[in-house]
Amino acid sequence: MQVYQVPYNYDHEEKVFGGYISLRQAIYLIFTVSSLGIFLIPKIDIILKFIFVFMIAGIFLTFAFAKIEGAYADKYFIYIFKYVFRRKIYILER
């Protein structure tokens, strides 16, 4: 039996919800809406609540919809995170 290699191309996402939003984007939108639960915390000042909600919602919306150099912002963030925390080899030459 012959086996043929099939090239894989995963540069695009399948739009699941209404043909406009992918599953990854829908999950980030759910996290954005659930960040409104910060308003239910009684001991925090209302101004701090607004700041936290706008920061968290901004991050999640950026991860959902922004593209940086062809990659979505969440993957780009993971690449940066891995680069910063990976073990590095420093070569000292004199």
N, C-alpha and C positions, 0 to 999 in steps of 0.2 A: 504494500500500500504506500502510495506516495504522500508525503507531507509537504505542504507549501507554507512558507512563512507569510504571515499577513501583517503588513505594517499597521501600527496603531497610531492614531492621531487623536489625542485628548486635549486639544487646545480650546475646544468650545464646550459649553455646558448645554444640556438639554433643558429647554424651558418647560417646566412641568405645570406651573400654575397659570392658566390662561394664555400660555404662549409668551408671557412677558417676564416671569420670575422663575428662576431655577430653585431647586431645593435648598441650596446653600444660602441664597439670598433670602428665602422665606424664613430660614432658621435665624438669620441675623435680624430680620424684621421682628420676629417673635421676641428675641432678646431685647430689642429696642423698646417694644411696647411693655415688656415686663419690667424694664428699668423704671417705669412710672410707679412701681411699688415702693420706691424710696419715699414718696410723698406720704406713705402710711406710717412712717417711723415718727413717733410723737416727740422725741427728745431733741431733734435737730432743728435748727433755725430754718425758716422757709427760704432764705436766700441761699444757704448752703445746699438745700434740697434742689433748687433750680440749677445751681452750678453743677452738682453731681449728675443730675438727669441730663443736662445738655452735653456734658463731657462724655458720658457713657453712650448716649444716643448718637452723638457725633462720631464716636469711634466705631460703633456697630454699623452705622449707615455708610461710613467710609469703607469698612471691610466688605459690605454688601455690594456697593455699586462702583467704587473708584477703581480704575486701572492705572497701574504704574508700569511703564515700559512693557506693556503687553501682558502683564500678570495682574491678577486682582490684588488689592491691597492686603488682604489677609495672608495670602501666600508670600507676598513681599515682606510682610512683617515677620513671618516665620523664618524666612531666609536670613533676615537681619538678626533675629534672635539667635538662630543657630550659629551665625558667624561670630557674634559677640561672645557667646558662652562656650564655644568649642575650644578644645585644647590646641594651643598654638606652640609652634617651635620657633624659638628665637635663635638666630645664628649670630654670634659675636665674632667679628673678624677684626684683626688689628693689622 
